Amino acid sequence: MTLRITDVDGFVADIAKFRTFFPEHEALPPVGILASLSVEKSVLTYAKRQGFLVLAGGDELMEIKNRPEFEPKRW
């Protein structure tokens, strides 16, 4: 499976509903993580701009594709 921009946009909508389904976590800001077998550079750039951590297949089983200094968005 390959991550697409429409998947990122869909997750933005889904994560916005998080507190509706889990009000007990109101004090804890969720962090969005997207995982895929592969991710194109343009989609990775888009997902990072939205504030998501991105995982995809790499030399090992899975790799974090964001740079180490990346600070994910707290929703």
Secondary structure, DSSP 8 states (H G I E B T S, - for coil): -EE-HHHHHHHHHHHHTHHHH-GGGTTS--B-EEEESEE-HHHHHHHHHHT-EEEE--SSS-EE-S-TT----B-
